[in-house]
Amino acid sequence: VTALSPGRRALLSLVRRSRHREVPLRDLQRGKTPPGARLGVPFLLHDLLGAQQLLSVPTAAGPLLRLAES
């Protein structure tokens, strides 16, 4: 549990800093792992999608991850 919170914060901050608060899934999977994401990006992505903090939007270029509005 102690490794989950910093990883979530790291990925969410990465998405928040992006241009329209959305990032292609391909870029997150290929890019460098953000500091604090010890559990791995695929695990954290599944966790954030399940917690509905990120939304997956299908596009012609592949899935796009968008920050859920709260």
VEXDREN-2710 file (C-alpha; in Angstrom, 1 decimal):
% VEXDREN-2710
k/r/px/py/pz
1/VAL/0.0/0.0/0.0
2/THR/2.9/2.4/0.7
3/ALA/4.2/2.0/-2.8
4/LEU/0.7/2.5/-4.4
5/SER/0.1/6.2/-3.4
6/PRO/3.4/7.7/-4.6
7/GLY/3.0/5.8/-7.9
8/ARG/-0.6/7.0/-8.4
9/ARG/0.5/10.6/-7.7
10/ALA/3.4/10.3/-10.1
11/LEU/1.3/9.1/-13.0
12/LEU/-1.5/11.6/-12.3
13/SER/0.9/14.5/-12.2
14/LEU/2.4/13.3/-15.5
15/VAL/-1.1/13.4/-17.0
16/ARG/-2.0/16.8/-15.4
17/ARG/1.2/18.4/-16.8
18/SER/0.3/17.2/-20.4
19/ARG/-1.2/19.7/-22.8
20/HIS/-4.9/18.9/-22.6
21/ARG/-4.7/16.6/-19.6
22/GLU/-4.7/13.6/-21.8
23/VAL/-1.8/11.3/-22.9
24/PRO/-1.7/8.5/-25.5
25/LEU/-1.5/5.1/-23.8
26/ARG/1.4/4.2/-26.1
27/ASP/3.5/7.1/-24.8
28/LEU/3.0/6.1/-21.1
29/GLN/3.9/2.5/-21.8
30/ARG/7.0/3.3/-23.8
31/GLY/8.2/6.3/-21.8
32/LYS/10.5/6.4/-18.9
33/THR/9.0/5.3/-15.6
34/PRO/8.3/8.3/-13.4
35/PRO/10.1/8.4/-10.0
36/GLY/7.9/6.9/-7.3
37/ALA/6.3/4.4/-9.6
38/ARG/7.8/1.3/-8.0
39/LEU/5.0/-1.0/-8.9
40/GLY/5.3/-0.5/-12.6
41/VAL/3.3/1.6/-15.0
42/PRO/1.0/-1.2/-16.3
43/PHE/-0.1/-2.0/-12.7
44/LEU/-0.7/1.6/-11.9
45/LEU/-2.6/2.3/-15.1
46/HIS/-5.0/-0.6/-14.4
47/ASP/-5.4/0.7/-10.8
48/LEU/-6.1/4.3/-11.9
49/LEU/-8.6/3.1/-14.6
50/GLY/-10.3/0.9/-12.1
51/ALA/-10.5/3.8/-9.6
52/GLN/-12.0/5.9/-12.4
53/GLN/-9.4/8.6/-12.0
54/LEU/-8.3/8.1/-15.6
55/LEU/-10.6/7.5/-18.5
56/SER/-9.7/5.5/-21.6
57/VAL/-11.0/7.1/-24.8
58/PRO/-10.7/5.0/-28.0
59/THR/-9.2/7.0/-31.0
60/ALA/-8.0/6.1/-34.5
61/ALA/-4.4/6.3/-33.2
62/GLY/-5.0/4.1/-30.2
63/PRO/-6.4/4.6/-26.7
64/LEU/-6.0/8.0/-25.1
65/LEU/-5.9/8.3/-21.4
66/ARG/-7.8/11.4/-20.1
67/LEU/-7.9/12.8/-16.6
68/ALA/-11.4/12.2/-15.1
69/GLU/-13.2/15.4/-14.2
70/SER/-14.0/15.5/-10.5
END
